[in-house]
Amino acid sequence: MADTQVTTQKTEKDKKQDFIYAVGRRREAVARVRLYEHVKDSLSWDNVLINKGDILVNGKLINEIYADTIRRHIFSEPFRVTNTANKYTFTVKVDGGGLSGQLAAIVSGISNALALVEDKKYRAVLKSKGFLTHDARVRERRKVGTGGKARRKKQSPKR
């Protein structure tokens, strides 16, 4: 009898992921977040080299997209609360919605990813500040017979 050698191929699911994946949603916006604890020298995304502590949103640095100080304060708040500024690297792919909805989805996704890193340490702080609470408000649908608006009623005749 001949010995047969069995070779197994690793599938995509068997490979060790070097990132933590989380999702954040707000209105129509969906942010898919990857948190990297250790950044390799060759890590790039859309031909942009990623350094330790960077946050890339759709291939651009987050400071380029949200340049004003109010929005910078909003997306840096989870890092300030958990004392993790420049400790982790994030890549974010965000779709749908407008700028403020996308920003809220990014903050939610980053907070969810941080809660997955060290569950006991960061989750309680993020939960108490309200970053892990889902904001379920969405656009109200248009009803039939309202003349094109969600809450408008048709005008009744005078006589």
N, C-alpha and C positions, 0 to 999 in steps of 0.2 A: 504494500500500500504506500502510495506516495503521500507525503505530508503536503497539505495545501496551506498556503500562506494567505491569511485573510488580511486585507488592507481596508482600513476604514478611512473615509474622507470626512473631514470636519465640515459640518454645514455652517451656515451663517449664525444659527442660534447657538452652536457649541462654542464659538469663538468668545474669548473673554472680552467684554466691552470695557474700554478705559474711560467711560463716561457714565453719568447718571442722567436718565431721561425723565422729563416731566412736562406736563402740559398746563397752560394757563388759558382761561377763556374769559372774555368780557364782551357782551353784546354779540356782534358779528365777528369779532376778532378772535383768532386762535393763534397762540404762540407755542411752538414746540421748542423746548429748551434742552440743551445738553450742558451739563456741568462737568468740567474736567478738573480733577484734583491735581494731577501731574501733567504738565504740558511737555510734549516731546519737542525736540528742536525742529523737526520737519513738519509740525502740525500747521496746515494751512487750510483756508476755506475760501473758495472762489479766488484763488491766487493772492490771498492776503495772508501774510504770516501772522500767527497768533502768539502773543506773549502772555506771560503769567499776569493775571488780573484783568485782562481785556474782556469786554463784552461786545460781541459782534452781532448785529441785527441785520439780517438779509445781506451779509457781506460787507457792511460798513460798521465803523465804530459807533457806539451808541451816542457818544458826544457829538458826532456829526449830525445825527438825525434829530436829537433832542438837545438843541444848543442853549435854550434859555435856562435860567437858574431854577425856576419853579419846577420844570419837568426833570431837571437833573436831581433835584432834591427828592422828587417822588420816586425815581427808579433807584436811588442810592439808599433809600430808607431801610429796606431789609438788611443791607450790609451794615448800616450803622447800628441797628438794633442787635444784630448777632455778632458784631465785631469781626466781620469777615472781609473787610475791604482789602482788595488786591490779593486775597488768599486763593480764590478759585477763578477759573476762566469759564466763560459762558459763550456759547454760540446759540443764536435764536433765529428761528425761521417763523415769521409772523405773516398771516394772511387775513384779509377781510377787515371791515370796519374802517374807522378813521384814525387819526393820530392819537387822540385821547383814549379811545377804546383799545387800540393796540398797546399803548403804554400800560394801561391797567392789566391787560392780558400778559404782558412781559413781566410785570411785577408779581403777578399771581404765579406764573410759571417759575420764576426765580425763587420765590418763597417756597413753592412745592419742592423744588430741587434741593434747596437748603435743608428742608425738613427731612428729606430722605438721606442726607449725608450722615448726620448724627441725630438720630430720632430723639433721644432723651435730652440732648443739649439745646438744640435750636427750635424744636417743634413747640414747646411750651411758650417760649418768648414770642415766636411768630404768631401763634394762635391768640395770645393775649393782646397783641397789637392789631389783630384783625386781618392779617395778611393771608391766612389760610381759609378765610370765609369766602365762599363763592358769591359773587354779585350776580344774581340771576335776572336782573332787569334786561328786557329785550324790547325791541320796537313792537308796538301794539299793531295787530293786523287790522286791515281795512275791512269793515263790515259791509254787507250788501245793503243797498238802499240809503246810504249815508252821504251820497253825493261826492264820493272820492276821498273822504277823510275818515279817520278811525272813529271819532266821537261826534262828528257833526250830525245834527238832525236836520231833516228837510223842513223848510219853512211851511207852516200851515197856512191855508188861505184865510183871508180876513172875512169873507162872506160865504 
